[in-house]
Amino acid sequence: MDREAFAALLGDEGQALLGQLEGYDPADELAVATRLRRTHPPELVSAALGQARLRQRAAAKFGAQDAARMYFTPDGLEQSTRASVAAYRAERFRREAPGQGRTADLCCGMGGDAIALARAGMRVLAVDRDPLTCDVVRANAAALGLADSVEVRCQEARDVDVSGCDAVFADPARRGGKGRIFDPEAYSPPLSWAVEVARGAPYSAVKVAPGIPHEAVPEDAEAEWISDAGDVKEAVLWFGTGHRTPDAARSSRSSEGSTSSSVRATLLPDGSSLRSRGLPDPPAGPVGRFLYEPDGAVVRAHLVAEVAAELPGGRLIDPTIAYVTCDEAQFTPYATGYEITDVLPFQLKRLRALLRERGVGVAAIKKRGSAVDPAELRKKLRLEGPHECTVFLTRVAGAPTVLLGRPLETPVRR
């Protein structure tokens, strides 16, 4: 879709077409397209059908109500921030940023973060270099009643003067022609540029890939890994939070190259946030009655030790595996708990025989530290029966091991 086609979508005829396509079944697209092209320009019908498909896909990220009013491009939707994550981050800006003035959203994409910031009460300068993307942001702000709070500027982020802004959010592109970009300096613009801009603002955040190496995190930044409903969505580098300066960060840096107070993991939707306490790696020991699987954000943030410290006698099942075990059940929002019924060396025939003996027909297969493909294993197990269980493929004390268990039904609190 080009700018001309998008402009036509915003016109009366385009809006009428979009209205007719609300809730349409993509399986009927050929028949629908044939019917609509009898009375409307083919290019406009194609643009409307494409937008209708994108809106249906966007409901998972933005909710059905907003998605039905918003506009998207395929790349913009793919790279946009989930609304729940954007709302959490915007609330943190609202709560912690000095003043309630103007916030710059650099590399704003189709405007998901700008919308969240505006809804949190901020005036937003949304910047992107792509003209069509800027058209989409303006349309989205207008569709959601936020046009007065969002100024859109089509410009290279590097060239924007943010000196008049109270806060800055930067979201460099992490995808290129060959897919995802893993080197932070290959972001567009590179991470070093984003960090420099962030340091110059009273309060700022830079969105980065969740796989960013910890050694790439600036010493004066707070690094936050965020998951939503158990899926790790992003990492954010926060500056100006008031807890560190570059000199203080350097002086507190440990021999392993990490800091004790500049890392956190936040789990949505409940917003539980776990901060680093600088704990050493927990000891490894035998598998106990209960097993805890830390949330992916906790693992990415290297905070498994903090989870283990919350559990009575918490220990790792292996020094290299992020499963925590203990002998007494204890609720923690940062890990999913299971009661373990069996611990056995990995042997296909023995595992299959045991599951048949238990009448297991449904198994959730999880793995950490195992080369076994869960999909292939499921085929070979040929499960039958009325019962369910969870199968963990992992290592215990370096040896390939299978753990069988079931999720803890209710949170256990002390």
Rosetta blueprint (number, residue, H / E / L):
1 M L
2 D L
3 R H
4 E H
5 A H
6 F H
7 A H
8 A H
9 L H
10 L H
11 G L
12 D H
13 E H
14 G H
15 Q H
16 A H
17 L H
18 L H
19 G H
20 Q H
21 L L
22 E L
23 G L
24 Y L
25 D L
26 P H
27 A H
28 D H
29 E H
30 L H
31 A H
32 V H
33 A H
34 T H
35 R H
36 L H
37 R L
38 R L
39 T L
40 H L
41 P L
42 P H
43 E H
44 L H
45 V H
46 S H
47 A H
48 A H
49 L H
50 G H
51 Q H
52 A H
53 R H
54 L H
55 R H
56 Q H
57 R H
58 A H
59 A H
60 A H
61 K H
62 F H
63 G L
64 A H
65 Q H
66 D H
67 A H
68 A L
69 R L
70 M L
71 Y L
72 F L
73 T L
74 P H
75 D H
76 G H
77 L H
78 E H
79 Q H
80 S L
81 T L
82 R L
83 A H
84 S H
85 V H
86 A H
87 A H
88 Y H
89 R H
90 A H
91 E H
92 R H
93 F H
94 R H
95 R H
96 E H
97 A L
98 P L
99 G L
100 Q L
101 G L
102 R E
103 T E
104 A E
105 D E
106 L E
107 C L
108 C L
109 G L
110 M L
111 G L
112 G H
113 D H
114 A H
115 I H
116 A H
117 L H
118 A H
119 R H
120 A L
121 G L
122 M L
123 R E
124 V E
125 L E
126 A E
127 V E
128 D E
129 R L
130 D L
131 P H
132 L H
133 T H
134 C H
135 D H
136 V H
137 V H
138 R H
139 A H
140 N H
141 A H
142 A H
143 A H
144 L L
145 G L
146 L L
147 A L
148 D L
149 S L
150 V E
151 E E
152 V E
153 R E
154 C E
155 Q L
156 E L
157 A H
158 R H
159 D H
160 V L
161 D L
162 V L
163 S L
164 G L
165 C L
166 D L
167 A E
168 V E
169 F E
170 A E
171 D L
172 P L
173 A E
174 R L
175 R E
176 G E
177 G L
178 K L
179 G E
180 R E
181 I L
182 F L
183 D L
184 P H
185 E H
186 A H
187 Y L
188 S E
189 P L
190 P L
191 L H
192 S H
193 W H
194 A H
195 V H
196 E H
197 V H
198 A H
199 R H
200 G L
201 A L
202 P L
203 Y L
204 S E
205 A E
206 V E
207 K E
208 V E
209 A L
210 P L
211 G L
212 I L
213 P L
214 H H
215 E H
216 A H
217 V L
218 P L
219 E L
220 D L
221 A L
222 E E
223 A E
224 E E
225 W E
226 I E
227 S E
228 D E
229 A L
230 G L
231 D E
232 V E
233 K E
234 E E
235 A E
236 V E
237 L E
238 W E
239 F E
240 G L
241 T L
242 G L
243 H L
244 R L
245 T L
246 P H
247 D H
248 A H
249 A H
250 R H
251 S H
252 S H
253 R L
254 S L
255 S L
256 E L
257 G L
258 S L
259 T L
260 S L
261 S L
262 S L
263 V E
264 R E
265 A E
266 T E
267 L E
268 L E
269 P L
270 D L
271 G L
272 S E
273 S E
274 L E
275 R E
276 S L
277 R L
278 G L
279 L L
280 P L
281 D L
282 P L
283 P L
284 A E
285 G L
286 P L
287 V L
288 G L
289 R L
290 F E
291 L E
292 Y E
293 E E
294 P E
295 D L
296 G H
297 A H
298 V H
299 V H
300 R H
301 A L
302 H L
303 L L
304 V H
305 A H
306 E H
307 V H
308 A H
309 A H
310 E H
311 L L
312 P L
313 G L
314 G L
315 R E
316 L E
317 I L
318 D L
319 P L
320 T L
321 I L
322 A L
323 Y L
324 V E
325 T E
326 C E
327 D L
328 E L
329 A L
330 Q L
331 F L
332 T L
333 P L
334 Y L
335 A E
336 T E
337 G E
338 Y E
339 E E
340 I E
341 T E
342 D E
343 V E
344 L E
345 P E
346 F L
347 Q L
348 L H
349 K H
350 R H
351 L H
352 R H
353 A H
354 L H
355 L H
356 R H
357 E H
358 R L
359 G L
360 V E
361 G E
362 V E
363 A E
364 A E
365 I E
366 K E
367 K E
368 R L
369 G L
370 S L
371 A L
372 V L
373 D L
374 P H
375 A H
376 E H
377 L H
378 R H
379 K H
380 K H
381 L H
382 R L
383 L L
384 E L
385 G L
386 P L
387 H E
388 E E
389 C E
390 T E
391 V E
392 F E
393 L E
394 T E
395 R E
396 V E
397 A L
398 G L
399 A E
400 P E
401 T E
402 V E
403 L E
404 L E
405 G E
406 R E
407 P E
408 L L
409 E L
410 T L
411 P L
412 V L
413 R L
414 R L
